[in-house]
């Protein structure tokens, strides 16, 4: 039986940026776009070029290799032609494959927010869609407040969707912008729109989570006929968030009621990396992954001692609705250390490391990872550190250099003008090919001074790290008090455009930083010798 295709449209880089406490840099956006593209998402919406310097810089060039790269913005203003509207011109000129136009579809908003007539709004939708098509780009229209608009004035909401459809929009996306529509209402309204002559394979759903039903509403829309779903990684977004694409991807792929009828662009191999995608994204945001997230949470397949654990050991299907390895997660039975080998073997194979299932070193690596993660390490967001740990455990890492000791000094003093100055100095002693060296450096803070000193002279390897650059530095306090355990996550890049992440954990922030710095340099040297596995190229 031929399956209907469901297209996945990610709005993390725009809707996600509206989440309180989240503010993406250009580098963050590049990294997230790459994650989505490599995973198999169909559309990556990058933001609103021209609205702010970050989005404008991000759209200087296309940021995806496979996925459609989408610019988001408004339809043209009423009373201005499409060719003379500067906002629309910016969207057409931005790098990318498609433009998603947000259009008012609730007559109340047309009058209050736009201050124009209903007919002028319809004309703006039609003219904007035609302008996008004439520019050689795919046109999408987000019908904002569609469901509330339909309930208030069905004829006008349908007219807005029809204007986009007849002008040639590839997708007309129905938005539950306030997030209050119920699943039964979604089903009824979508079905009514299809009866009006707009086919389901041209319709999408954009659900907000204000009643905790964004995923349910998205699935209800699919049942009613829509074939595109919009959402965000881990459900981030303004107010209560957006539909969680992580949950939707797993449900569509693993639940027969959907999997038997629909398919997405996510292969089974990619699906096995779903947990890594979710956790890696959280690490990039410098926040802890939610323990009880469906499918990918640390507790999603965790069972305490008792009759549940006993039954689980006899047959996992007794208390697991899907196999945890299908989404890259682990079974956790609290009374014993069970499972996980196949996941490790898979992860190592993807990095070019082949190991037998009965190799005792593999058991040691699994124990080591679990032991380290219990103390605060998080390898989902630090691929390079995980790979180095695996190589070291399996005895495959050359000793490029050895650090004998390091010292960091911070002095706060008054300068000759009576102003307070803080000076940081670091001293690193190391050995390279048996030659003892010592480097001293000052920096903007202790970590910067340590980084400069460590990379100041690596002897025969110095030229190899000339293009190494640290592009991000994140610190997370794992428990309370000034004596708290600290996790440091560092992102690095080099002249090839490759990027990798390393992690360090300690009750001393400088020591944690040093661990991550060391891993970054060693990974770079391994990469130069084709000994490292996958790294992402910009």
C-alpha positions in Angstrom: 0.0 0.0 0.0 1.3 3.4 -0.9 1.8 5.7 2.1 1.0 9.3 2.2 4.0 11.6 2.8 4.0 13.8 5.8 6.4 16.8 5.5 8.1 18.1 8.6 8.6 21.9 9.0 10.8 23.1 11.8 10.3 26.6 13.3 12.8 26.3 16.1 15.0 29.2 14.8 12.0 31.6 14.8 9.3 30.4 17.2 12.0 29.0 19.5 13.7 32.3 19.7 10.6 33.7 21.3 11.0 31.4 24.3 11.8 33.3 27.5 15.5 33.0 28.3 16.5 31.8 24.8 18.5 34.0 22.5 20.3 32.4 19.6 23.5 33.7 18.2 24.3 33.4 14.5 26.7 30.5 15.4 23.8 28.8 17.4 21.5 29.1 14.4 24.1 27.6 12.1 24.6 24.7 14.4 20.9 24.1 14.9 20.2 24.3 11.1 22.9 21.7 10.5 21.4 19.4 13.1 18.0 19.6 11.6 19.3 19.2 8.0 21.4 16.2 8.8 18.5 14.6 10.7 16.2 14.7 7.7 13.8 17.5 8.4 12.1 18.7 5.2 11.9 22.5 5.9 14.1 24.6 8.2 12.7 28.0 8.9 15.6 30.3 9.8 13.9 33.4 11.0 12.9 36.9 9.7 15.7 38.4 7.6 15.8 42.2 8.1 14.0 42.1 11.5 17.3 42.0 13.4 21.0 41.8 12.8 21.3 38.1 13.8 18.6 36.9 11.3 20.0 39.1 8.6 23.5 37.7 9.0 22.1 34.2 9.2 20.4 34.6 5.8 23.6 35.9 4.1 23.9 32.4 2.6 22.0 29.1 2.5 22.5 27.1 5.7 21.2 23.7 4.7 22.4 21.1 2.2 19.2 19.0 1.8 16.3 20.7 3.6 14.5 23.6 2.1 15.8 26.8 3.7 12.9 29.1 4.5 12.7 32.8 5.2 9.7 34.0 7.3 8.0 37.4 7.0 4.8 39.4 6.5 2.7 39.7 3.4 3.0 43.1 1.6 1.3 46.0 3.2 -2.1 47.1 2.0 -2.0 50.0 -0.4 1.6 49.2 -1.5 2.4 47.0 -4.5 4.4 43.9 -4.0 7.3 45.3 -6.0 7.5 48.4 -3.8 7.2 46.7 -0.4 10.6 46.8 1.3 9.8 44.0 3.7 8.7 41.6 1.0 11.7 42.6 -1.1 14.0 41.6 1.8 12.4 38.1 1.9 12.8 37.6 -1.8 16.5 38.7 -1.7 17.4 36.5 1.3 19.3 33.3 0.7 17.1 30.2 0.6 14.6 28.0 -1.2 11.3 29.2 0.1 9.4 32.0 1.8 6.8 31.5 4.5 4.4 34.5 4.6 2.3 35.1 7.7 -1.2 36.3 6.8 -4.1 37.4 9.0 -7.1 35.1 8.6 -9.3 36.4 11.4 -11.3 39.4 10.4 -11.0 40.9 13.9 -7.2 41.0 13.5 -7.4 42.4 10.0 -9.3 45.4 11.4 -7.4 45.8 14.6 -3.8 44.8 13.8 -3.6 45.7 10.0 -6.2 48.5 10.0 -7.3 47.6 6.4 -10.3 46.1 4.8 -10.9 42.4 4.4 -10.6 42.7 0.6 -7.3 44.5 0.9 -5.9 41.7 3.1 -7.0 39.1 0.5 -5.3 41.1 -2.2 -2.1 41.3 -0.1 -2.1 37.5 0.3 -2.5 36.9 -3.4 0.0 39.4 -4.6 2.6 38.3 -2.1 2.3 34.7 -3.0 2.6 35.5 -6.7 5.7 37.6 -6.0 7.4 34.7 -4.2 6.6 32.4 -7.1 7.9 34.8 -9.7 11.2 35.1 -7.7 11.6 31.3 -8.2 10.9 30.3 -4.6 8.4 28.0 -3.0 5.6 30.0 -1.4 4.0 29.0 2.0 1.3 31.0 3.8 0.8 30.7 7.6 -2.8 31.6 8.1 -2.5 33.2 11.6 -5.3 32.6 14.1 -7.0 30.5 11.5 -9.1 28.4 13.9 -10.3 31.3 16.0 -10.9 33.2 12.8 -12.9 30.3 11.4 -15.1 30.1 14.5 -15.7 33.9 14.3 -16.3 34.1 10.5 -15.9 30.9 8.6 -16.4 32.4 5.2 -13.6 34.9 5.6 -11.1 32.4 7.1 -11.8 30.1 4.1 -11.4 33.1 1.7 -7.9 33.8 3.1 -6.9 30.2 2.7 -8.4 30.1 -0.8 -6.6 33.3 -1.8 -3.2 31.7 -0.9 -4.2 28.5 -2.7 -5.4 30.1 -5.9 -2.3 32.4 -6.1 -0.1 29.2 -6.1 1.0 28.7 -2.5 2.5 25.2 -2.1 1.4 25.0 1.5 -1.4 26.8 3.3 -0.7 26.3 7.0 -3.5 26.5 9.5 -2.3 28.1 12.7 -3.8 27.7 16.2 -1.9 30.8 17.2 -3.5 31.2 20.7 -3.2 27.5 21.4 -6.8 27.0 22.7 -8.4 24.9 20.0 -9.4 21.4 21.0 -8.6 18.3 18.9 -12.2 17.6 17.9 -12.5 21.2 16.7 -9.3 20.8 14.7 -10.7 17.7 13.0 -14.0 19.4 12.2 -12.6 22.6 10.8 -9.8 21.0 8.7 -12.4 18.6 7.2 -14.7 21.5 6.4 -11.9 23.4 4.7 -11.1 20.4 2.5 -14.8 20.2 1.5 -14.4 23.8 0.4 -12.0 22.7 -2.3 -8.5 23.1 -0.7 -6.9 19.6 -0.8 -5.2 18.2 2.2 -1.9 17.7 0.5 -1.6 21.5 0.3 -2.5 22.0 4.0 -0.3 22.2 7.1 -0.8 22.6 10.8 0.9 24.9 13.2 -0.2 24.3 16.8 0.7 26.0 20.1 0.6 24.2 23.4 -1.4 26.5 25.6 -3.7 23.7 26.6 -1.0 21.0 26.5 -2.5 19.5 23.3 -0.2 20.8 20.5 0.9 17.3 19.6 -2.7 15.9 19.8 -3.9 18.8 17.7 -1.2 18.2 15.1 -2.1 14.5 14.9 -5.8 15.4 14.7 -5.1 17.6 11.7 -3.2 14.8 10.0 -6.2 12.4 10.6 -8.4 15.1 9.0 -6.1 15.4 5.9 -3.3 17.9 6.3 0.1 16.7 5.1 2.6 19.1 6.7 3.3 19.6 10.4 5.1 22.5 11.9 6.8 22.4 15.2 9.9 23.0 17.2 12.7 20.9 18.9 11.6 19.8 22.4 8.5 22.0 21.9 10.1 25.3 22.8 8.3 28.5 21.9 6.5 31.5 23.3 4.2 31.1 26.2 3.6 27.3 26.7 5.6 26.4 23.5 4.8 24.8 20.2 4.1 21.3 19.0 7.0 19.1 19.9 8.6 17.8 16.7 10.6 15.2 18.7 7.4 13.6 20.0 5.6 13.9 16.7 8.5 12.3 14.7 8.6 9.2 17.0 4.8 8.8 17.1 4.4 9.0 13.3 7.3 6.5 12.8 6.6 4.0 15.6 2.8 3.9 16.1 1.2 1.6 13.6 -2.0 3.7 13.4 0.2 6.3 11.7 3.2 4.3 10.5 1.0 2.0 8.4 -0.5 4.9 6.5 2.1 7.7 6.5 5.8 8.2 6.0 8.2 11.1 6.7 11.7 11.9 5.5 13.2 10.4 8.7 14.9 7.0 8.2 15.1 4.3 10.8 18.8 5.0 11.2 18.1 8.7 11.8 15.3 7.9 14.2 17.8 6.0 16.3 19.5 9.4 16.8 16.3 11.1 18.1 17.4 11.2 21.7 20.8 12.5 20.8 19.2 15.3 18.7 16.9 16.3 21.6 19.6 16.2 24.3 22.2 17.8 22.1 19.8 20.7 21.4 19.2 21.1 25.1 23.0 21.2 25.8 23.4 23.8 23.1 20.8 25.9 25.0 22.8 25.2 28.2 19.8 23.6 30.0 19.1 20.1 31.4 17.0 17.8 29.2 13.6 17.2 30.7 13.7 13.8 32.5 10.2 12.8 31.6 10.0 13.8 28.0 8.2 11.2 25.9 10.5 8.8 24.1 13.8 10.7 24.7 13.7 11.6 28.5 16.1 9.8 30.9 13.0 8.5 32.7 11.1 7.5 29.5 12.2 3.9 29.9 13.2 3.8 33.5 11.7 1.3 35.9 12.3 0.9 39.7 12.6 -2.4 41.5 9.4 -4.4 42.0 6.9 -6.2 39.9 7.4 -3.8 36.9 11.1 -4.5 36.8 10.5 -8.2 37.2 8.1 -8.3 34.3 10.3 -6.0 32.2 13.2 -8.4 32.5 11.1 -11.3 31.2 9.7 -9.3 28.3 10.4 -5.6 27.8 7.0 -5.2 26.0 5.2 -5.6 29.4 6.1 -2.0 30.3 7.5 -0.4 27.2 5.3 0.9 24.4 8.2 1.0 21.9 11.8 -0.4 22.1 14.0 2.4 23.6 16.8 1.7 21.1 14.4 2.7 18.2 14.8 6.3 19.3 18.4 6.0 20.7 17.3 5.9 24.3 18.3 3.4 27.0 16.3 1.0 29.2 17.1 1.7 32.9 16.2 -0.9 35.5 17.2 0.5 38.8 18.1 -2.9 40.4 20.7 -3.8 37.8 22.7 -2.5 34.9 20.8 -3.8 31.9 21.0 -3.1 28.2 22.7 -0.3 26.2 25.3 -2.3 24.4 23.7 -2.1 21.0 23.4 1.7 21.4 27.1 2.0 22.2 28.1 -0.3 19.3 26.0 1.8 17.0 27.4 5.1 18.3 30.9 3.8 17.9 30.3 2.5 14.5 29.1 5.9 13.3 32.4 7.3 14.4 34.4 4.7 12.6 35.2 2.6 15.7 34.3 -1.1 15.3 34.1 -3.2 18.5 32.8 -6.7 19.2 29.8 -7.1 21.4 31.8 -9.5 23.7 34.9 -7.2 24.0 35.4 -6.6 27.7 36.7 -3.1 26.8 33.1 -2.3 25.6 31.7 -3.2 29.0 34.3 -1.0 30.7 33.4 1.9 28.4 29.7 1.5 29.1 30.4 1.5 32.9 32.7 4.5 32.6 30.1 6.5 30.6 27.3 5.7 33.1 29.6 6.4 36.0 30.7 9.8 34.5 27.2 10.8 33.6 26.2 10.2 37.2 28.8 12.7 38.3 27.6 15.4 35.8 29.1 14.6 32.4 26.7 14.9 29.5 28.0 13.3 26.3 24.8 13.9 24.1 26.0 17.4 23.7 29.7 16.7 23.6 30.4 14.2 20.7 34.1 14.8 20.6 34.6 14.1 24.3 32.6 10.9 24.0 34.6 9.8 21.0 37.9 10.5 22.8 36.8 8.6 25.9 35.9 5.6 23.6 39.2 5.8 21.8 41.1 6.0 25.2 39.2 3.1 26.6 39.9 1.0 23.6 43.5 2.2 23.6 43.5 4.1 20.3 44.6 7.6 21.2 48.3 8.6 20.6 49.9 10.6 23.4 50.6 13.9 21.6 51.6 15.7 24.7 51.3 15.5 28.5 50.4 18.3 30.8 52.6 18.2 34.0 50.8 21.0 35.8 49.1 24.3 35.4 48.5 27.3 37.6 46.1 30.2 37.2 46.3 33.5 39.1 43.7 36.2 39.3 44.7 39.6 40.8 42.3 42.4 41.4 44.1 45.7 41.9 44.0 49.5 41.3 45.9 50.9 38.3 47.8 54.2 38.2 44.6 56.0 37.5 42.9 54.6 40.6 40.6 52.3 38.5 40.0 48.7 39.5 41.7 46.2 37.2 41.4 42.4 37.2 44.4 40.6 35.7 44.5 36.8 34.9 47.7 34.9 34.3 48.1 31.2 33.6 51.2 29.0 33.6 51.2 25.6 31.9 53.9 23.0 32.1 53.8 20.2 29.5 55.9 17.6 27.8 56.0 17.1 24.0 58.0 14.2 22.6 60.0 14.2 25.9 60.8 17.9 25.7 59.7 19.8 28.8 58.1 23.2 28.1 56.5 26.0 30.1 54.2 28.7 28.7 52.9 31.8 30.4 50.0 34.0 29.2 47.7 36.7 30.3 44.0 36.7 29.2 40.6 38.2 29.6 39.7 36.1 32.5 41.3 32.9 33.9 39.9 30.5 31.3 41.1 32.7 28.4 44.6 33.0 30.0 44.7 29.2 30.4 43.6 28.6 26.8 46.2 31.0 25.4 49.0 29.4 27.6 48.0 25.9 26.7 48.1 26.6 22.9 51.1 28.9 23.0 53.7 26.3 22.3 52.9 22.6 21.4 56.2 22.1 19.8 55.9 19.9 16.6 52.1 20.2 16.8 51.9 24.0 17.0 51.3 24.5 13.3 48.5 22.0 13.3 46.3 24.0 15.8 46.9 27.4 14.2 43.3 27.3 12.7 41.7 26.0 15.9 39.1 28.4 17.3 36.9 28.2 20.4 33.5 29.6 19.3 31.4 29.0 22.4 31.8 28.4 26.1 28.9 27.4 28.4 28.9 26.8 32.1 26.2 25.0 34.1 26.1 24.7 37.9 24.9 21.2 38.7 24.1 21.7 42.4 23.8 24.6 44.8 26.4 26.6 46.7 29.8 28.0 45.9 31.3 24.5 46.2 29.0 23.3 43.4 29.9 20.8 40.7 30.4 22.7 37.5 30.0 21.4 33.9 31.7 23.3 31.1 30.8 22.8 27.4 33.1 24.1 24.7 32.4 24.4 21.0 35.4 24.5 18.6 35.9 24.9 14.9 38.8 25.0 12.5 39.6 26.2 9.0 37.7 23.3 7.3 34.4 24.5 8.9 34.2 21.5 11.1 32.7 22.0 14.5 32.8 19.8 17.6 31.9 19.9 21.3 33.8 18.9 24.4 32.9 18.7 28.0 34.6 18.9 31.4 33.2 18.4 34.9 34.7 19.4 38.3 34.1 21.1 41.6 36.6 23.7 40.2 35.4 25.7 37.2 39.0 26.2 36.0 39.7 22.4 36.1 36.4 21.7 34.3 37.4 24.2 31.6 40.8 22.7 31.3 39.4 19.2 30.7 37.2 20.6 27.9 40.1 22.6 26.4 42.4 19.6 26.4 39.8 17.4 24.7 39.3 20.0 22.0 43.0 20.2 21.1 43.5 16.4 21.2 40.4 15.9 19.0 41.7 18.4 16.5 45.0 16.5 16.3 43.1 13.2 15.9 41.0 14.8 13.2 44.1 16.0 11.3 45.2 12.3 11.1 41.7 11.0 10.1 41.5 9.2 13.4 38.4 11.1 14.6 34.9 10.2 13.4 32.1 12.4 12.3 32.4 16.1 12.6 30.0 18.6 11.2 31.2 20.8 8.3 29.6 24.2 7.8 
